[in-house]
Amino acid sequence: MKFKICGDLDAPDWILKEIELLSKMSAIKIRGICVEVVNSLCGGTIDYEKVAKAIGNLSDAKAVVAALTFILQNAARYNVKPEVASLELQQLGLPGEHAGAVERILTKDKDRIREAFRKDSLKLNRVLSVDWRVDFILASSDLKELNAPAVQLNLTIAEANQTKQAHSFAVDNDKLRVLLHELKLARSVMESLENK
């Protein structure tokens, strides 16, 4: 069976085993551990000793935290509605009261988790413009005679913080050929990955 909290895939076997462990706990303990997990997903840390006190031993505490992290992380990642997540958890074997506790946490904190994921995601700078010119230097104060063309490239980049930054550099004929060749290779690799 496919579950939205698993990215429209089957639930992993380990999560089924951990749901059995979650079912033996009280809904209040699950809610408290969910709060710890949400804080860790938003950049904090989990106090495993505190969780172990609530559960009984450190091994089970780590298993419960892993299961709840999987559930909350995927529900936020795949933007699953809290009521759908609750229903799917019940289908996986979690009692209704426990699933309701997870649903309340998702209702309250899903947007905060998604915002934390958005801040942590990879952001690439955008090239706004590329200008170039070819300079043919006959001689300079450093060299008596050069007689070689040089390409001056000017890139304007939009940084992640919305500022613009200009970069200029000069390349000789050989380096420009290598740059062009490597850019073409990179483009072909990206196109082949896009078509898969």
C-alpha positions as CSV (number, residue, x, y, z in Angstrom):
1,M,0.0,0.0,0.0
2,K,1.3,3.5,-0.9
3,F,1.4,6.2,1.8
4,K,1.8,10.0,1.3
5,I,3.9,10.2,4.4
6,C,6.3,7.9,2.7
7,G,6.5,9.9,-0.6
8,D,3.7,7.7,-2.2
9,L,5.8,4.6,-1.6
10,D,5.3,1.6,0.6
11,A,6.1,2.1,4.3
12,P,9.6,0.8,5.2
13,D,9.7,-2.3,7.3
14,W,11.6,-0.6,10.1
15,I,8.9,2.1,10.5
16,L,6.3,-0.7,10.9
17,K,8.4,-2.2,13.7
18,E,8.8,1.2,15.4
19,I,5.0,1.9,15.2
20,E,4.5,-1.2,17.3
21,L,6.8,0.3,19.9
22,L,5.1,3.7,19.6
23,S,1.7,2.0,20.2
24,K,2.8,0.8,23.6
25,M,3.6,4.4,24.8
26,S,1.0,6.9,26.0
27,A,-0.2,9.6,23.6
28,I,1.1,12.3,26.1
29,K,4.7,10.9,25.9
30,I,4.4,10.8,22.1
31,R,3.3,14.4,22.0
32,G,6.3,15.4,24.2
33,I,8.8,13.5,22.1
34,C,7.2,15.0,18.9
35,V,7.9,18.5,20.4
36,E,11.6,17.5,20.8
37,V,11.8,16.1,17.3
38,V,10.2,19.3,15.8
39,N,12.8,21.4,17.7
40,S,15.6,19.2,16.2
41,L,14.2,19.5,12.7
42,C,14.1,23.3,13.1
43,G,17.8,23.4,14.1
44,G,17.8,22.4,17.8
45,T,19.1,19.2,19.4
46,I,17.3,16.3,21.1
47,D,17.9,15.5,24.7
48,Y,18.1,11.7,24.5
49,E,18.5,11.3,28.2
50,K,15.1,13.1,28.7
51,V,13.5,10.9,26.1
52,A,15.1,7.8,27.6
53,K,13.6,8.7,31.0
54,A,10.2,8.9,29.5
55,I,10.5,5.6,27.6
56,G,12.7,3.5,29.8
57,N,15.9,2.8,27.9
58,L,18.2,4.7,25.5
59,S,17.9,2.1,22.7
60,D,14.1,2.4,22.5
61,A,14.4,6.2,22.8
62,K,16.6,6.4,19.7
63,A,14.2,4.1,17.8
64,V,11.2,6.2,18.8
65,V,13.0,9.4,17.9
66,A,14.0,8.0,14.5
67,A,10.4,6.9,13.8
68,L,8.8,10.2,14.8
69,T,11.5,12.1,12.9
70,F,10.7,10.0,9.8
71,I,7.0,10.7,10.2
72,L,7.2,14.4,10.9
73,Q,10.0,15.1,8.4
74,N,8.2,13.3,5.5
75,A,4.8,14.8,6.4
76,A,6.4,18.3,6.1
77,R,8.6,17.4,3.1
78,Y,5.7,16.0,1.0
79,N,3.3,18.7,2.4
80,V,0.8,16.0,3.7
81,K,-2.3,17.4,5.4
82,P,-2.2,16.6,9.1
83,E,-5.5,14.7,9.0
84,V,-4.2,12.6,6.1
85,A,-1.1,11.8,8.0
86,S,-3.2,10.8,11.0
87,L,-5.3,8.5,8.9
88,E,-2.3,6.9,7.3
89,L,-0.6,6.4,10.7
90,Q,-3.7,4.6,11.9
91,Q,-3.6,2.4,8.8
92,L,0.0,1.6,9.7
93,G,-1.2,0.4,13.1
94,L,-0.8,3.5,15.4
95,P,-3.8,3.9,17.7
96,G,-6.1,6.8,17.0
97,E,-5.2,8.8,20.1
98,H,-1.5,8.5,19.3
99,A,-2.1,9.5,15.6
100,G,-4.2,12.4,16.9
101,A,-1.3,13.7,19.0
102,V,1.0,13.6,15.9
103,E,-1.8,15.3,13.9
104,R,-2.0,18.2,16.4
105,I,1.8,18.6,16.3
106,L,1.7,18.7,12.5
107,T,-1.2,21.2,12.5
108,K,0.8,23.5,14.8
109,D,4.4,23.0,13.5
110,K,4.3,21.8,9.9
111,D,4.8,25.3,8.4
112,R,7.7,26.0,10.8
113,I,9.4,22.7,9.8
114,R,8.9,23.5,6.1
115,E,10.4,26.9,6.6
116,A,13.5,25.4,8.3
117,F,13.8,23.0,5.4
118,R,13.6,25.9,3.0
119,K,16.3,27.8,4.8
120,D,18.6,24.7,4.8
121,S,18.0,23.9,1.1
122,L,20.7,24.4,-1.5
123,K,20.5,27.8,-3.1
124,L,22.5,28.5,-6.2
125,N,23.5,31.9,-7.3
126,R,21.9,33.0,-10.6
127,V,23.8,34.5,-13.5
128,L,22.1,37.8,-14.4
129,S,24.3,38.8,-17.3
130,V,27.4,37.8,-19.2
131,D,29.4,40.3,-21.1
132,W,32.6,39.6,-23.0
133,R,35.2,41.3,-25.2
134,V,38.3,40.3,-27.0
135,D,41.5,42.3,-26.3
136,F,44.5,41.8,-28.6
137,I,47.5,43.0,-26.7
138,L,50.5,43.9,-28.8
139,A,52.8,44.7,-26.0
140,S,52.8,45.7,-22.3
141,S,55.2,47.1,-19.8
142,D,55.8,43.6,-18.4
143,L,56.4,41.9,-21.7
144,K,58.1,43.3,-24.8
145,E,55.8,41.6,-27.3
146,L,52.7,39.5,-26.7
147,N,50.6,39.3,-29.9
148,A,48.0,37.1,-28.3
149,P,44.2,37.6,-27.9
150,A,42.7,37.6,-24.5
151,V,39.0,37.3,-23.6
152,Q,37.7,39.5,-20.8
153,L,34.5,38.0,-19.2
154,N,32.2,40.0,-17.0
155,L,29.6,38.1,-15.0
156,T,26.9,39.7,-12.9
157,I,25.6,37.3,-10.3
158,A,22.5,37.4,-8.1
159,E,23.6,36.2,-4.7
160,A,21.3,34.2,-2.3
161,N,20.7,37.3,-0.2
162,Q,19.4,39.2,-3.4
163,T,22.5,41.3,-3.9
164,K,24.2,41.7,-7.2
165,Q,27.9,41.1,-7.5
166,A,30.1,41.6,-10.6
167,H,33.0,39.3,-11.4
168,S,35.6,40.0,-14.1
169,F,38.4,37.8,-15.3
170,A,40.5,37.3,-18.4
171,V,41.3,34.1,-20.1
172,D,43.6,33.3,-22.9
173,N,42.7,31.3,-26.0
174,D,43.5,27.9,-24.6
175,K,41.7,28.4,-21.3
176,L,38.6,29.7,-23.1
177,R,38.5,26.5,-25.3
178,V,38.8,24.3,-22.2
179,L,36.1,26.3,-20.4
180,L,33.8,26.1,-23.3
181,H,34.4,22.3,-23.7
182,E,33.8,21.7,-20.0
183,L,30.6,23.8,-20.0
184,K,29.3,21.8,-23.0
185,L,30.1,18.5,-21.1
186,A,28.3,19.8,-18.0
187,R,25.2,20.7,-20.1
188,S,25.1,17.3,-21.8
189,V,25.3,15.6,-18.4
190,M,22.5,17.7,-17.1
191,E,20.3,17.1,-20.2
192,S,20.9,13.3,-19.9
193,L,19.9,13.4,-16.3
194,E,16.8,15.5,-17.1
195,N,15.7,12.9,-19.7
196,K,15.8,10.0,-17.3
